[in-house]
Amino acid sequence: MKARLFVVNKETIKSTLDSMEVAIMIPEPEGRQWDKTLLDIACDLMQIDIGDYIFLWESGTENIYGVYRALSRPFYKEGIETNDKFRIKIGVAYSFGKPINEYDIINNPYMKNKLWNIIGKKVAGKSRGTSPITNEEMQFLLQSLIAANDEYEYNGDYTAIDVENEVSFDYEHQYNRDIPSRLEDYSYAPIRILDGSNVHYEKALEGVLNNCFRNRDNETIDALEINVDKVVWYANYLPYGLERSEIDYMVMESDDGTNISRIDVIELMSNIIDQDHINRCLQYAKWVASSLTNDKNIVRPILVCGEKSITSKNGFSNEEIKEAINNLPEKYGFEDIDIYTYSGSEKGIEFTKKGEDEDE
């Protein structure tokens, strides 16, 4: 089980609780980046699964309300006049009379390091309509709500709700830039992400991984040498320290279900490998190792790139790329960096470890 924050305001919190649906606004289709914005939202929402906890963060007051539970997968709601069309049905998990305030949470002197995700996004100004929170952050928010309320009720019973227009990908058809003139003219269909064997936009790979972990797709994830049965948390679009940059993807694994035994830091590329992304992956992994694990040797840097890296003269055969792969990991304190290529087809996305399909 994971958890996520959804941003609301004085008006939308009422509509959220009336409908028992958390919602994300979709902008009007102005400009050529609209389809990417739509995909951004969809990929983020794919991290959520039925049973996950939902917290509501109210802008203005900065109060945090909870705790709700996702009862459906994300879906696109048609037939409504408002733009908040991406939705998730929710139920009450914990009934608290009083909210907690963000100020008290992020200024707790004993939780600064453990709230790296919430604080990192706050300081860097990387707020979004919805953001993942770590398991430690989830537990702290829950404990803070319990401490603020003398009485509360817990509801452990829930029933999943099937929905129409579940947010999903279409692998059978190639991407085409078909942007409507108005949002009301847009008719939802599974989102096309493939341009040849590549995704047309790097963000789509975050959605692919979210969907694979959520569905416990062992066959696909096994290729990345990650044991789905050991995964206790996963998320995309995570803050790197207090800088205005993001870690594409992170996976936490546990051998005993409690203590973290490995953290996979994944840098994603839609096309051919380059030195900048190798550096970035190792830099992020080093920060995770020093900030989150006290330099324990449990962080694995992973880079995923397009399969054209195998055949391109600027790919794996390039001398500068070879040197970067062989020498940069040691500079950052790692023995190596695990590199995988991906290929998309009508069957979905397939990952292959570098060296398994080309001469070293």
Buried (B, 14 or more C-beta within 10 A) or exposed (E): EBBBBBBBEEEBBEEBBEBBBBBBEBEEBEEEEBBBBBBBBBBBBBBBBBEBBBBBBBEEBBBBBBBBBBBBBBBBBEEEEEBBBBBBBBBBBBBBEEBBBBEEBBEEEEBEEBBBBBBBBBBBEBEBBBBBBBBBBBEBBBEBBBEBBEEBEEEEEBEEBEBEBBBBBBBEEBBEEEBEEEBEEBEBEBBBBBBEBBBBBBBBBBBBBBBBBBEEBEEBBEBBEBEBEBBBBBBBBBBBBEEEEBBBBBBBBBEEEEEBBBBBBBBBBBBBBBBEBBBBBBBBBBBBBEBBBEEEEBBBBBBBBBBBBBEBEEBBBBEEBEEBBEEBBEEBBBEEBBBBBBBBEEEBBBBBBBEEEBEE
